């Protein structure tokens, strides 16, 4: 089967790899000159099953109201005259009940475990090096109130079988001695030995090279203009070369849209309405 993957981030390229494993003919389209140059370029780099509490919880609505005027808020929400933003916001509020929160935690933990195991198997298969650190992930807190919040999150994860431990100040410093100069201001922390970290950009670009070596075609520097139906199914994608502005139409048996927050507006004209909306991102160098 011929499959076109739209988007060369970590999800798109990983999807391309597994499609190749199943014997499909794969083409990947991305507007950037290489893989992983947008959302996957500089993300949090954490493979952290233990820290997957949903944003939507019983306390979230009040917190969002308090954060409206803050540019440094962890969840930046600025109301606009955008019906899709309000649609997303209302859906978010429906997930802030205790029952929805518990259900979502179960699903996120299961998905996180599956993703982590899949990553480990893929790394073992390919030998990709991407600055991987298998040292666990430590969170430390500078106030007793924040520590109590972290401890509650750790207890929640332990109920779902995730080994997220609550540490005293001395235990935090034993895990990470480099924090010694900051020690007096540390109230405590949480630590999960099974979590790890790595560079998503490096991983994705290395996996893309291996996909290309196995026959995948990467059309970098091509913007996606739209998808067209053929009867009751998708048949073609319209793209154009950003350098020459030359338009192209590609046919396939199946399509994968892995464009992050750009997936929703791409599919909307087809009557597919995904509740995906872009969120603020912060990174430190």
C-alpha positions, 0 to 999 in steps of 0.5 A, a space after each residue: 500500500 502507498 502511504 503519504 505521511 504529512 509531517 516529519 516530526 517525531 510522530 510522523 517519522 516514527 509512523 513512517 518507520 513502522 509503515 516501512 516495517 510492515 512493507 508499505 511504500 512511504 512518502 513523507 512531506 514536510 515544509 522544513 528542510 529537514 526532519 524535526 525542525 518545528 514542534 519536535 525541535 526543542 521540546 521538554 526531552 523527557 520520557 516521563 510516564 510518571 508525570 502525566 497528570 492531565 491539565 484538566 482537573 477540578 482546580 484548573 478552571 480557577 487557575 486559568 482565570 488567575 493566569 489570564 493576565 500573566 505572560 509567565 503562566 504555565 498554561 497561557 490562555 488568551 480569549 480570542 474571537 476564534 470559535 475553535 478556541 472556544 470549542 476547545 476550551 469548553 471541551 477542556 472544562 468538561 474534562 475537569 471533573 474528578 471522574 474524567 480526571 481519573 479516567 484520563 490518568 489511566 489512559 495517559 499512563 497506559 499510553 505513556 508505558 506503551 510509548 516508552 516500551 516502543 521507544 526502548 525496542 526501537 532504540 535497541 533495534 536501530 542503535 540510534 544515539 540521541 543523548 539518551 540519559 537513563 538516570 530517572 527524572 527528579 523534580 525538586 520543590 522550594 516550598 512545603 506547599 509545592 512539595 505537598 502538591 508534588 507528593 499528591 501527584 506522586 501518590 496518584 501515580 503510585 496508585 496506577 503502578 508508577 514508581 514515583 517516589 517522594 524524597 526529603 531534601 537530603 535524598 534529593 541531594 543524594 540523587 543530584 549532588 550538583 544541587 548542593 549550593 541550592 540545598 537550603 532552599 529545597 523543601 524536598 522532591 519527587 523522583 522516578 528511576 524508570 524515567 529518562 531523557 533525550 534529544 527528540 530532534 536528534 532521534 527523529 533526524 537519525 530515524 529519518 535517515 534510516 527510513 530513507 535508507 529503507 526506501 522512504 521518500 522525503 519531500 522536504 521544503 514542500 508546503 501542504 495546501 490541502 487534501 481532496 476526496 475521491 468519492 468517499 475516501 481521500 485520494 490526493 494531497 496538494 503540495 507545492 515546492 517552497 523554493 520554486 513554487 511548483 505545485 504537485 498533486 500526490 496520490 496514495 492509498 492512505 494518508 497520515 496527518 502528523 502535523 501537530 496543531 496544524 492537523 486540525 485546520 488541514 482536516 476541517 474542510 473535510 468535515 473532520 473536527 479534531 479538538 487540537 489547539 496550540 499551547 504555549 511552549 517554553 524552552 531553556 538553552 
